[in-house]
Amino acid sequence: MAGSPVAGRVAKLTDVWKSYGAVPVLKGVSLVLHAGEVHALLGGNGAGKSSLMKIMSGVIASNAGAIEINGRALTHASPALAQKLGLYLVPQEAHILPNQSVLENICLGLAASPRALRPRVEQLVAELSVSLDLDVQAAALEIAERQIVEILRGLVRDARVLILDEPTSALTPFETSALFQRVRKLQSQGVGIFFISHKLREIREICGTISVLRDGVIVLSGPLDSYSDAEIIDAMSRVQIADDADKKRVGRKVSQIGKPRLSVRDLCGEGFRDISLDVRAGEILGLAGVVGAG
């Protein structure tokens, strides 16, 4: 493995700062990740999550602070060094070479040949209980399978820290459930995982620890069970959850919603059918569905 964790600790950030010109985006961030821990990292747009993860993975340099991976310091910004120390960033959109085989994609950039690494990759595939043909062209892979390829890229590099960046954003509920099974297997093997998401239900299902970034500062951190959804949302947004009086006022506003401005009945088209809905004056109507729902 890339290194031995210190007392179960596989990653540590201490007082990390980052500015772009005169604009600070991270202001003394400190975090710890332990072996076998799935640590949720939340924050609104511009909170600093992307900058923090890019610094951890060696993509960009911090202005100040220290980063430790598996007991060893990330001394300069270098993805190759971060991977050597045992950290791998699984991006939101998998980077795939479509005309190369799945095995070649997994082994991309490694000194050893895909043929030499095949037994190791087959072992990892078996340990994750995934069905993946290593010989097909990567162009044939589904979105969820491409994500597994990225995870395997990290594992074949002996990563003990994985960063999963919005891993379920393009997955169906079935694919999300399958992914969480893989994450639990990685937990059992002592891999530490930073899990970036905005989906509280999924975070409740898979994470044990949470940290919330707001304006470049950690404003909430600790065991996930210690915080209600309302406290987490409040920490992210600085918007207080409505008390009973507020709810009554909201109820009055809802009752003041006007007549339909748009009515749709039995609408059919490419990828959808039999759609009926009304959009009323003063109303914001949300549309939701899984990938491919139309």
C-alpha positions in Angstrom: 0.0 0.0 0.0 1.0 3.6 -0.4 1.6 4.1 3.3 0.5 3.2 6.7 -2.3 5.3 8.3 -1.5 7.1 11.5 -3.7 5.6 14.2 -6.4 4.9 11.7 -6.0 8.3 10.1 -5.6 8.2 6.3 -5.9 11.9 5.5 -5.5 15.2 7.4 -5.8 18.8 6.3 -4.5 21.5 8.7 -5.3 25.2 8.3 -5.5 25.1 4.5 -5.9 28.5 2.8 -6.5 29.4 -0.8 -7.0 32.7 -2.6 -7.4 33.7 -6.2 -6.0 37.2 -6.3 -7.5 39.1 -3.5 -10.5 36.7 -3.2 -10.1 34.0 -0.5 -12.0 30.8 -1.2 -10.6 28.7 1.6 -9.9 30.2 5.0 -8.0 27.9 7.3 -9.8 24.6 6.6 -8.9 21.6 8.8 -10.3 18.1 8.3 -9.5 14.5 9.3 -10.5 11.3 7.5 -10.1 7.9 9.1 -9.8 4.4 7.5 -13.1 2.9 6.7 -14.9 6.2 7.1 -17.3 7.8 4.6 -17.1 11.5 5.2 -19.8 13.7 3.6 -18.6 17.1 2.4 -21.4 19.6 1.7 -21.6 23.2 0.7 -23.4 25.5 -1.6 -22.0 26.8 -4.9 -18.9 28.8 -4.2 -18.4 27.3 -0.7 -15.0 26.0 -1.6 -15.5 22.3 -2.0 -14.0 22.0 -5.5 -11.0 24.0 -4.5 -10.4 21.9 -1.4 -10.6 18.6 -3.3 -8.4 19.9 -6.1 -5.8 20.9 -3.5 -6.0 17.5 -1.8 -5.6 15.7 -5.1 -2.6 17.8 -6.1 -4.4 19.6 -9.0 -3.8 23.1 -7.6 -1.6 24.4 -4.8 -2.8 25.9 -1.6 -1.4 29.3 -0.3 -0.8 27.9 3.2 -1.5 24.9 5.4 -0.5 21.2 5.4 -1.9 18.1 3.8 -1.1 14.6 5.0 -2.0 11.4 3.2 -1.4 8.1 4.8 1.0 9.7 7.3 3.1 11.4 4.6 3.1 15.1 3.5 1.8 16.3 0.1 4.7 18.6 -0.3 3.7 20.2 -3.6 0.8 20.3 -6.1 1.1 17.2 -8.1 -1.7 14.6 -9.0 1.1 12.0 -9.5 2.4 12.6 -6.0 -1.1 12.5 -4.4 -1.7 9.2 -6.1 1.7 7.9 -5.0 0.8 8.8 -1.4 -2.5 6.9 -1.8 -5.3 9.4 -2.8 -7.4 9.3 -5.9 -10.1 11.7 -7.1 -13.1 10.0 -8.8 -14.5 12.9 -10.9 -18.2 13.5 -11.5 -17.8 12.7 -15.2 -15.5 9.7 -15.9 -12.5 10.3 -18.2 -12.7 7.5 -20.7 -10.8 6.7 -23.8 -13.6 5.1 -25.9 -11.4 3.3 -28.4 -9.3 1.6 -25.7 -10.4 -1.5 -23.8 -11.8 -1.3 -20.3 -8.5 -2.9 -18.9 -6.4 -0.3 -20.8 -8.5 2.5 -19.4 -8.1 1.2 -15.9 -4.3 0.9 -16.3 -3.9 4.2 -18.1 -0.7 6.0 -17.1 0.8 3.2 -15.1 4.4 1.9 -15.8 3.3 -1.8 -15.8 1.5 -3.0 -18.9 -2.2 -3.8 -18.8 -1.4 -7.4 -19.5 0.9 -7.6 -16.4 -1.7 -5.8 -14.3 -4.6 -7.9 -15.4 -4.5 -10.4 -12.5 -4.6 -7.5 -10.0 -7.5 -5.8 -11.8 -9.4 -9.1 -12.0 -8.9 -9.5 -8.2 -10.2 -5.9 -7.6 -13.2 -6.6 -9.8 -14.0 -9.7 -7.9 -13.6 -7.9 -4.5 -16.1 -5.2 -5.6 -18.5 -7.9 -6.9 -18.9 -6.0 -10.2 -19.7 -7.5 -13.6 -17.2 -5.8 -16.0 -15.8 -7.2 -19.2 -12.2 -6.0 -19.3 -11.8 -6.7 -23.0 -14.6 -4.7 -24.5 -14.1 -1.1 -25.8 -14.9 1.5 -23.1 -17.2 3.2 -25.6 -19.7 0.4 -24.8 -19.9 1.2 -21.0 -22.9 2.6 -19.3 -22.5 5.7 -17.0 -22.4 3.6 -13.8 -19.8 1.2 -15.4 -17.6 4.2 -16.3 -17.7 5.3 -12.7 -16.5 1.8 -11.6 -13.6 2.1 -14.1 -12.6 5.4 -12.3 -12.8 3.7 -8.9 -10.7 0.8 -10.2 -8.1 3.2 -11.5 -7.7 4.4 -7.9 -7.6 1.0 -6.4 -5.1 -0.4 -8.8 -2.9 2.5 -7.7 -3.3 1.3 -4.1 -5.4 4.3 -3.1 -6.5 4.3 0.6 -8.3 7.6 0.2 -11.0 8.1 -2.5 -12.8 11.4 -3.3 -16.2 10.7 -4.9 -17.4 13.9 -6.5 -21.2 13.9 -6.9 -21.1 10.2 -7.7 -24.8 9.7 -8.0 -25.7 12.8 -10.1 -26.2 10.8 -13.3 -27.2 7.4 -11.7 -30.6 5.8 -11.5 -31.8 4.7 -8.0 -30.8 1.1 -8.9 -27.4 2.2 -9.9 -27.0 4.3 -6.8 -27.9 1.3 -4.6 -25.3 -0.8 -6.5 -22.7 2.0 -6.0 -23.4 2.1 -2.3 -22.8 -1.6 -2.0 -19.4 -1.1 -3.6 -18.7 1.8 -1.2 -19.5 -0.4 1.8 -17.1 -3.0 0.5 -14.4 -0.4 0.3 -15.2 0.7 3.9 -14.7 -2.9 5.1 -11.3 -2.9 3.4 -10.3 0.3 5.3 -10.5 2.7 2.5 -11.4 6.3 3.6 -13.9 8.2 1.4 -14.8 11.8 1.0 -18.3 11.8 -0.4 -19.4 15.1 -2.1 -23.1 15.4 -2.6 -26.2 17.6 -2.1 -28.6 14.7 -1.5 -29.3 14.5 2.2 -31.2 11.2 1.9 -28.2 9.5 0.2 -25.8 11.0 2.7 -27.9 9.7 5.6 -27.7 6.2 4.0 -24.0 6.0 3.3 -22.0 8.5 5.4 -21.1 8.4 9.1 -19.4 11.9 9.4 -20.3 15.2 7.9 -18.5 18.5 7.3 -20.2 21.6 5.9 -18.3 24.3 4.1 -19.7 27.9 3.8 -17.7 30.8 2.4 -14.5 28.8 2.6 -14.9 27.9 6.3 -16.0 24.6 8.0 -19.1 25.7 9.8 -20.3 22.3 11.0 -18.4 19.0 11.4 -18.9 15.8 13.3 -20.9 12.5 13.5 -23.8 12.8 11.0 -26.3 11.4 13.5 -25.6 14.4 15.7 -27.3 16.8 13.3 -30.8 17.2 11.9 -31.5 17.9 8.3 -32.6 21.4 9.4 -29.3 22.1 11.1 -27.4 20.9 8.0 -29.4 23.0 5.6 -29.1 26.0 7.9 -25.3 25.6 8.1 -25.1 25.5 4.3 -27.3 28.4 3.6 -27.5 30.6 6.6 -31.3 30.6 6.1 -33.2 29.6 9.2 -35.7 26.8 8.8 -39.2 28.1 9.2 -40.7 28.1 12.7 -44.4 27.5 13.3 -45.2 31.2 12.7 -43.2 31.2 9.5 -45.0 28.1 8.3 -48.4 29.8 8.9 -47.2 32.8 6.8 -46.0 30.4 4.1 -49.4 28.7 4.2 -51.1 32.0 3.7 -48.9 32.7 0.7 -49.7 29.3 -0.8 -53.4 30.0 -0.5 -52.8 33.2 -2.5 -51.5 31.3 -5.5 -53.6 32.4 -8.5 -55.2 30.8 -11.5 -53.4 28.6 -14.0 -51.1 30.5 -16.5 -50.2 27.3 -18.3 -52.3 24.1 -18.6 -51.0 20.9 -20.2 -53.2 17.9 -20.9 -52.3 14.5 -22.2 -49.1 15.8 -23.8 -47.0 13.2 -25.7 -43.6 13.5 -27.4 -40.1 11.9 -27.7 -39.4 10.2 -24.4 -42.6 11.2 -22.6 -46.4 10.6 -22.8 -49.7 11.5 -21.2 -48.4 14.5 -19.3 -50.9 16.8 -17.6 -50.1 19.7 -15.3 -50.9 23.3 -14.4 -48.6 26.2 -13.6 -50.4 28.8 -11.6 -49.7 32.5 -11.1 -47.2 33.0 -8.3 -46.2 29.3 -8.3 -42.9 27.6 -8.9 -43.5 24.1 -10.2 -40.7 21.6 -9.8 -40.1 18.8 -12.3 -38.1 15.8 -11.2 -37.2 12.4 -12.6 -34.4 9.9 -12.8 -32.0 9.8 -15.8 -33.9 8.9 -19.0 -37.3 9.7 -17.5 -38.0 12.3 -20.2 
